[in-house]
Amino acid sequence: MDAAIRKAKDSFGQIFDKNLHDLVRGIRNHKEHEAKYIAECIDEIKQELKQDNIAVKANAINKLCYLQMIGYDISWASFNIIEVMSSTKFTFKRIGYLAASQTFHEGTDVLMLTTNLIRKDLGSQSMYECGVAISGLACFLTPDLARDLVNEIMNLMTSNKPYIRKKAVLIMYKIFLKYPDALRPSFPRLKEKLDDPEPSVQAAAVNVICELARKNPKNYLSLAPIFFKLMSVSTNNWVLIKIIKLFGALTPLEPRLGKKLIEPLTNIINSTSAMSLLYECINTVLAVLVSISSGQPNHNSAIEVCLQKLRILIEDSDQNLKYLGLLAMSKILQTNPKSVQMHKDLIMQCLDDKDESIRLRSLDLLYGMVSKKNLMEIIKKLMMHMSKAEGTHYRDELLAKIIDICSQNNYQFVTNFEWYVSVLVELTRMEGTRHGKLLSSQMLDVAIRVETIRPFIVAQMSILIDNMHVFAITNSIPSKENKNYSDICEVLNAATWICGEFAANLQNPMKTLESMSKSKVTNLPGHIQSTFVQNIFKLYVHLIKKNSQDYDECKRLTDYLIDKMKIFEQNSDIEVQERACSFLQILKYVLKMLDSDPSGVENELWSLFEGELNPVAPKAQRKVPVPEGLDLDAWINDPPSDEEQNDLTSSQENHIFVKNEKFELKSYTSYGGNNSSDIKTSVSVGAKKIQPDISEEDLAKYKESRKIQIESNPFYIKQMKKSESNSLMSNNMSKATSYSESIRSQSIDLKIPISIPGVTSSDSYYRMSKIDDENKKLKKKMKSKAGKDSKKKKSKNDVEEDDEDEENIPVVKILANEMPDGVNNDSDDDKNKFKDPKDPHRALDIDLDEPLKDYERLPTSGYRPGILTDKPKKTNGLKEEPKKESNHKKEEKKKSKSKSKDAEKSEKKSRHKKSDKSVDLLVSNDTVNGHENEYNELLSPEHEIKTVITESKIKKQDQGDDLEFWLSGTKSEEKEEVKIEEKIEPKVEKKSKKSKKDETKDEKKKEKKSKSKGKNGHHDLKQAEIEDSKNIYKHVASNKHLNISCLMRPNHMNLNQLIIGLRLDNITTDDKLKNSEISSIELNLLNTSSLKLIREDKKSANDSIRIPFSLSNSSQNEIEYFFEVSDCTYGQILKGNFIYIIKSDLGTIQDKIDFKLKIPCSSFLIPTSCDNDEFSKWLSSGQLTSKYSIKCNISNYEDINSILGILTSNFHLTKIEIVDNTASIFASTMKHQPICILIKLLGNETLSMDGKSTSQSLIENILDELKTVISV
Amino acid sequence: MIKAILIFNNHGKPRLSKFYEHYSEDMQQQIIRETFQLVSKRDDNVCNFLEGGSLIGGSDYKIIYRHYATLYFVFCVDSSESELGILDLIQVFVETLDKCFENVCELDLIFHFDKVQYILQELCMGGMVLETNMNEIVLRIEEMNKLEKSEAGLGGSQSKAITAVKEMNISNITQKIKDIKLPELPNLGSIKLS
């Protein structure tokens, strides 16, 4: 009964179930209880997913997709999604893949189940099924999927359907990101796709390469000629834009490329009607101009064209073009600020634009356009904007920009600092700004760097302090609820510090002191309060000094402050409390001194704040190098228990603070209040170093050393030579005071939101400067009138006048030693911005010009047994066959091309056979063979030849030559194109000549070489064994009867064992002994310190071993023995003898032969694979502590490759990298001791070898053995 | 690279979301909300570019959007894409929708959420532009629809009849909803699309 109902429900389920329409409509109809309704729907969906009917499931998944979009997590249905994906119907499959692409990601664990499903779909006959699979895969690719499916995608790249091709090409980028190893083997095919007849496929290929090149441009420089050609041929604007963007990324690396590009690009600029293309061309031309930089006069026309076009863009009514125009303009600004300045009017107009994006862009431009002359004007305009501007974001942006503009290049353009200070003060009146800190640090900076401005700025700051109440104190804490918070009270931080530090310039210090110690201060944030306390102290010291004769006054003052300090004494901020307490103690002490012995108090106090402060670069603290041998994390003493520690540190700190008070206080007076905490920690670190039972003497010593340290420390800069600036200061002082008086009278009628009497206005300065200008102009006119008769005189006057101007500009103090010693000023922090370790593009920084190596292949899809289904195998098999054929054809073609290649060809073929066989041995799967061929087909014909010869150096040069040639060419484009094509052929010839030479020279060598190549690869150990068995047995000993030779190799089955094969030849030549037979052979062997014979017969080591064969005349046989190896670092000598009986016509004779078998260190090396990364990891790991270098003469090798060939054929070495005349080699012993070797070919037929390993004797022995092989 | 493609209406209701980078569902909704807030407060006559929001992207990313009647089409792209090119791409997308749905309106997008996704799949793949030729996209979509129909066969006609009955109710709602109009691109001299 139940079953019947279920069946009925299954077949009619669709009718009763909701579909996507119903769901959406339902949600719209249940606006009130949307969440509840959806919860119900999800329950329904869960029920539907439990049914067997795939249609019902697909419908459910489709609904889930919609729910996912409106924010519901559907990851619980991942498995069901895969079920739907695996449906045979396209309709459902598509739904499944859509859901997967929306929800699956790298962390989805069920994704590992999909590999074969996707593989099947990729191989589907229906192109839409395949397409859907690729599209989906592009969204949820994982490294595993990428590795397992890259071969399938590679096949699809050559599909006959453009629809599939374009998708396959495009997804390659995603594959590279997830699986960087795929890049090199598949790149040649990707390159081919640049010439695809189908524009969309071509576009996809361009797209992929552009994305790759954007992050690692230098590897793609060699493609420039191809893209250049494409640029002149293509009519697809999408492709053109991409290519032009790509060139923009390449030109910084190769200025010559830029020069070549300018002409065609300007042509496009002048001819195209597509704005997008025009814009990108301008951008790239600008990039080119930046890269060429050094003013080439003939490119001025290009700049002009760009500017002209940009002006048209900016003037356009379309806001988009205006925006982009400004964006591009800012790029010109970097190189040709002058030419942009001509368009100042336009940019100022844009400042008034209603579009915020455009206003911000034009603000950027303003930054580069200011000069001494127009700074005031521009800033005035910006200030006006600010008062009008709506929205705090834009206003804050404006504020930051104003400060940016003025402070650029150390206030290069500020001529009147009083004006600038008044601008800053005015900016503090901005409501709701979040740049209080910026303003504050700017004020400090000006006060410290510009000595002449101090009297003025101090006066202004004291006014600010007097009017503390107007700063929105309550709104100063940033929190989520309080979105309108403002940190403008930060300026008080600067204000108090400036007043305290430069108290000498205060007109009425007592008044300032009073307003600083108002109880309102306690409403400020803690760090500002602590600055207040500290600077009250400074002011106090200043006043004491001033009134040093009037002890009563001093006493009164001290009493007053003791009273005032009490409000800070119990402050909630620990920093404030601490400072207040120590200040109070000092005050009380002073009071005592004043009572008993008042003379000299002021000097003692004064000494607390002696010395001048100098600016310190913001990065300085970070750049202080950690002294060598200092490990900040290491404990100096054993870590004490918690309680102890607390006690100790508190007592110590007190101790140090008393003794070192002077230093400590002095360091507090450092730049602003913000740094103080840093400095304090450094002091307390010092305290920790001192042992608890430290003696007075030690302390004195410590103090001494600290003094010395301080003296050599650039942060404690001593008195500077101030003579110059002093004189300047005195000059300007009188001026300044008169200025400020005049300002006061003027500023009354100004409109300031909440006006503070006495605060200056930048406007007045602006007006004044205008008047000044007018005056100057008048003067000039007068002068020019007066000096009309002689033009020379006039020009002279001009110069003088300019000089006058210069003199009025105050000196901005820029010190060379703002950074600590021993720090190079490179902005290395900024350089590494790309090197974000998470950036997947880092792994794609791969050299593509280097020829492919044997081991660089895409993982063949060796199906795991069991998972394998029949279908894909079939389709794969079908697919491979025609390809093999085409491959064959190709080879034939090549054969006819040049006969000289034939020799190589055959050799190559034999190599193929070998590798095929070996793979066959491993996996008896026909698909593997297919892929083997597949892989070879990937290589362009050029490539193949090169890999055979494996002369990457030459190849690289050739490629380089290509580019060189192309770049240096000055002839017309068409001619060049022909030449590029032609170039390929002569190259082939060159190669073949070379190979001929090689062959005739040393055929044996070549054989070895090809063998060694096999070893390098990922070929399995079995293959290595096969090759080893072909290795020659080496002679050990012989007498008139017997010749012994041996062959040693590591046992791959058990890496602790060495296999020694002994071969015995009966070489009896004596006529009398004809028909003799050597029999009853017994072997006696002595174990060495590290080699132990493994005996199966369980006899003791000293018993002789019977050889189970006898040798007739001139026959040979061999036997293998296994030795256990306990140490790989030394070579061994194995001693032993054979005892045998010769039976002949003459009777039987017993004889014996002694032998010594040298087992060199290198015989413990095992074949390993190692890539570049691993190699560098080893080198940088610090584990390779032993080093050894050696030099040897070489005369019979022409280049590094032949040397490497010899080495790798004789030893189990892995070639890592060859660069020019150096090569790196990796090897590993049976005990997994790594050996890294760098060989370098020096000029005069010498070869240097440097090795690193974990054991000294090992590396020495190995290198010595390498040497003997090479120099033989 | 395109990082995300969003469509939402004037009230910020999502109509389509495609993220080419993984975000949790909550994050996706936050991004949609933030983007809506950024975009919706801008006048129609200001430029269509925005420096990226705080949640999605960073300094290298831009939001490029277009506003059609009741819908915003938003692309979040990095600097390897051409700004004007993406604007044209949005136009291609909308025109394709218009062709596939015959006078597309917001309701089409609401009720055919899946179909819109399929169309988008033909336009962009894994964050990269796949096809810019509208006719090609339309052709592929039609062929896929045919394939779907052929699979549905007899059973399909049954279910089709049901949906037809169900859809009769919708017509009441649709009346009030404006069609999306396709304004001409102002002076863009748009890219040749083939």
Interface residues (C-beta under 8 A of the other chain):
Chain A: Q14 I15 N19 L20 H21 D22 V24 R25 R28 A55 N62 C65 Y66 Q68 M69 I70 G71 Y72 D73 K89 F90 T91 R94 I95 L98 S101 Q102 H105 E106 G107 S126 Y128 V132 I134 S135 A138 C139 L141 Y163 K166 K167 L170 I171 Y173 K174 P199 S200 A203 A204 N207 V208 C210 E211 R214 T235 N236 N237 W238 I241 K245 S273 A274 M275 S276 L277 Y279 E280 D316 S317 D318 Q319 N320 L321 K322 Y323 L324 K354 D355 E356 S357 I358 L360
Chain B: M1 P14 L16 S17 K18 Y20 H22 S24 E25 D26 Q28 Q29 D43 N45 V46 C47 N48 F49 L50 E51 S80 S82 E83 L84 G85 L87 D88 I110 F111 F113 D114 Q117 Y118 Q121 M125 G126 G127 M128 V129 L130 E131 T132 N133 E136 R140 E143 M144 L147 E148 E151 A152 G155 Q158 S159 I162 T163 K166 E167 N169 I170 I173 P186 N187 L188 G189 S190 I191 K192 S194
